[in-house]
Amino acid sequence: MKQVIIFFTCLFLHTFCLQSGEDIQQKNEEETTWLLSTLLWQRNSGNCIKTDTNTNISTCSRRPLGICNVNQLIVTQAEVNYTLNESRTIQNRTPDCQESILQSGILSQSATSNANSDTIKARYRFLVTESCEASGVQPSSDTRFATFFEIQWLESTRGKIAKAAKSIEANGFLPQNSRDKANSCLQFEFLEWEKGLAEGNLQNKILIEIIVP
């Protein structure tokens, strides 16, 4: 009988400790999730004012706190390699995009040197603001700010190629063959929202940044 009591006592204590441990782990996980969510929200909050100290001109964009710094102007070798690989993939998938890829300038992009990095860091200043509108920037009735997601796409490999294709397609001074290939590139490679965003940016209706008055 004594052994039975000891057995059940041990079983109870083991179960209690196990449950307590699981409760503590769950609480820790919930706190970690809350902390990460808070940090992510904070990084994605605010807008960004960039000032060129050479010209004393400031511009505002929807870039959030997390990237409102000089790194947005510096290109790494890893980024260059990624861009080249992605452009090669697009060209292999849609050969008619070749001229648009060349026109986009991405093939001539190079990593920022240490010397240029120092120059950029000395030239530009960055300030996080609650919103561009709160800083006095009001887009005209027929224009709007590009969202952060749209900025990311417009500055991506796909965005640059789509903008180049749209530019070629709309240029009546270029040979019809070039315009037809650009149109083919757009139709077969890009989604409707991508084409619309590229066109809106080229027409200055969707702006990455606007000058602060």
Number of C-alpha atoms within 10 A of each C-alpha: 6 6 8 9 10 11 11 11 12 12 12 12 11 12 12 12 12 12 12 12 12 12 12 12 12 12 12 12 12 12 12 12 12 12 12 12 12 12 13 12 14 13 15 16 18 20 24 25 25 21 19 15 12 9 8 9 12 19 18 26 26 26 26 23 20 17 15 22 19 16 12 9 12 15 15 14 13 10 14 18 14 13 18 17 13 15 21 16 12 20 18 12 13 16 15 22 26 20 19 27 25 14 17 21 12 17 14 9 15 13 15 16 13 10 8 12 17 11 11 17 14 13 15 17 16 18 15 20 20 13 18 24 13 10 14 12 17 16 17 8 7 8 15 18 21 22 16 16 10 20 21 14 17 21 13 15 20 21 21 20 30 28 27 24 31 22 20 23 23 13 12 10 8 11 11 13 10 17 22 15 20 26 20 18 27 25 13 12 20 16 10 11 9 19 18 16 21 26 20 17 20 15 12 14 18 22 20 22 22 18 17 18 10
